[in-house]
């Protein structure tokens, strides 16, 4: 097995783990300290901050679940990545939203790994994450 193939097989797990670890606490905080988060969102100028906080919290919890279970992780990476761009534009760039955005880009490109519950082909790189250890050229023989 080549180093590139090994990296492509293991990197998605690292990206999912890091994104889930960074996102889970702020996601739960939107429900456990709703008043504080509503005030924060209000100060940022979001409309209807009471609803926006819940909506953003649900997106984040769905993303963590998708990354951990490997169900629609690419789609959730795109949604969460968009949320991170909005966070950067409104609250400012910080380490957390930068790390999560980088992880989301990686997950959108690579998927969530070979043990995911859903394993679509990755035509962009001409490999199937979770597929056999053979290269595409070898699999055509």
C-alpha positions as CSV (number, residue, x, y, z in Angstrom):
1,X,0.0,0.0,0.0
2,X,1.5,3.4,-1.0
3,X,2.0,6.3,1.4
4,X,-0.5,8.3,-0.6
5,X,-3.2,5.6,-0.4
6,X,-2.6,5.2,3.3
7,X,-2.9,9.0,3.8
8,X,-6.1,9.2,1.8
9,X,-7.5,6.3,3.9
10,X,-6.6,7.8,7.3
11,X,-6.8,11.5,6.8
12,X,-10.6,11.6,6.7
13,X,-10.8,10.2,10.3
14,X,-8.4,12.8,11.6
15,X,-10.3,15.6,9.9
16,X,-13.7,14.3,11.2
17,X,-12.3,13.8,14.7
18,X,-10.8,17.3,14.9
19,X,-13.9,19.0,13.5
20,X,-16.2,17.1,15.8
21,X,-14.0,17.9,18.9
22,X,-13.8,21.6,18.1
23,X,-17.5,22.0,17.3
24,X,-19.2,19.9,19.9
25,X,-18.7,22.2,22.9
26,X,-19.9,25.4,21.2
27,X,-22.8,23.4,19.7
28,X,-24.0,22.2,23.1
29,X,-23.4,25.6,24.6
30,X,-26.0,27.0,22.3
31,X,-28.6,24.9,24.2
32,X,-27.1,24.8,27.7
33,X,-26.4,28.6,27.9
34,X,-29.0,29.8,25.4
35,X,-29.4,33.3,27.0
36,X,-25.7,34.1,26.8
37,X,-25.4,32.8,23.2
38,X,-28.6,34.8,22.2
39,X,-27.0,37.9,23.6
40,X,-23.8,37.2,21.7
41,X,-25.7,36.7,18.4
42,X,-27.7,39.8,19.1
43,X,-24.5,41.8,19.6
44,X,-23.3,40.5,16.2
45,X,-26.4,41.8,14.6
46,X,-28.1,38.5,13.6
47,X,-31.9,38.8,13.1
48,X,-34.1,37.0,15.6
49,X,-31.1,35.8,17.6
50,X,-33.2,33.4,19.8
51,X,-34.1,31.4,16.7
52,X,-30.7,31.8,15.0
53,X,-28.9,30.3,18.0
54,X,-31.0,27.2,17.9
55,X,-30.7,26.9,14.1
56,X,-26.9,27.2,14.2
57,X,-26.8,24.7,17.2
58,X,-28.8,22.2,15.3
59,X,-26.6,22.5,12.2
60,X,-23.5,22.0,14.4
61,X,-24.9,18.9,16.2
62,X,-26.0,17.4,12.8
63,X,-22.5,18.0,11.4
64,X,-20.8,16.3,14.4
65,X,-23.2,13.4,14.1
66,X,-22.6,13.1,10.4
67,X,-18.8,13.2,10.8
68,X,-18.8,10.6,13.6
69,X,-21.2,8.2,11.8
70,X,-20.1,8.9,8.3
71,X,-23.5,9.7,7.0
72,X,-23.7,12.6,4.5
73,X,-20.5,14.0,5.9
74,X,-19.6,15.7,2.7
75,X,-22.9,17.6,2.6
76,X,-22.6,18.6,6.2
77,X,-19.0,19.7,5.7
78,X,-20.2,22.1,3.0
79,X,-23.0,23.4,5.3
80,X,-20.7,23.7,8.3
81,X,-18.0,25.2,6.2
82,X,-20.4,27.9,5.1
83,X,-21.4,28.5,8.7
84,X,-17.7,29.0,9.6
85,X,-17.3,31.5,6.8
86,X,-20.2,33.5,8.2
87,X,-18.7,33.2,11.7
88,X,-15.4,34.5,10.4
89,X,-17.2,37.5,8.7
90,X,-19.3,38.4,11.7
91,X,-17.4,37.4,14.8
92,X,-13.9,37.5,13.4
93,X,-11.3,34.9,12.4
94,X,-10.1,32.7,15.3
95,X,-8.3,29.4,15.6
96,X,-11.4,27.4,16.1
97,X,-13.4,28.5,13.1
98,X,-10.2,28.4,10.9
99,X,-9.5,24.8,12.0
100,X,-13.1,23.7,11.4
101,X,-13.2,25.4,8.0
102,X,-9.9,23.6,6.9
103,X,-11.4,20.3,8.2
104,X,-14.6,20.9,6.3
105,X,-12.8,21.5,3.1
106,X,-10.9,18.2,3.6
107,X,-14.0,16.3,4.5
108,X,-15.9,17.7,1.5
109,X,-13.0,16.5,-0.8
110,X,-12.1,13.2,0.9
111,X,-15.4,12.1,2.6
112,X,-15.5,10.6,6.1
113,X,-13.4,7.5,5.6
114,X,-13.7,3.8,4.6
115,X,-15.7,2.8,7.7
116,X,-18.4,5.3,7.0
117,X,-22.0,4.1,6.7
118,X,-22.1,5.7,3.3
119,X,-19.2,5.4,0.9
120,X,-19.7,7.3,-2.3
121,X,-17.0,7.3,-5.1
122,X,-14.7,10.2,-5.2
123,X,-14.4,11.0,-8.9
124,X,-12.4,14.1,-8.3
125,X,-9.3,12.0,-7.2
126,X,-10.3,8.9,-9.2
127,X,-10.3,6.8,-6.1
128,X,-12.9,5.1,-4.0
129,X,-12.5,5.8,-0.3
130,X,-13.2,2.6,1.5
131,X,-12.7,0.5,-1.7
132,X,-10.0,-2.0,-2.4
133,X,-6.3,-1.3,-2.0
134,X,-5.8,-1.5,-5.7
135,X,-5.3,1.5,-7.9
136,X,-7.9,2.4,-10.5
137,X,-5.6,1.1,-13.3
138,X,-5.2,-2.3,-11.5
139,X,-8.9,-2.6,-10.8
140,X,-9.6,-2.4,-14.6
141,X,-7.6,-5.6,-15.3
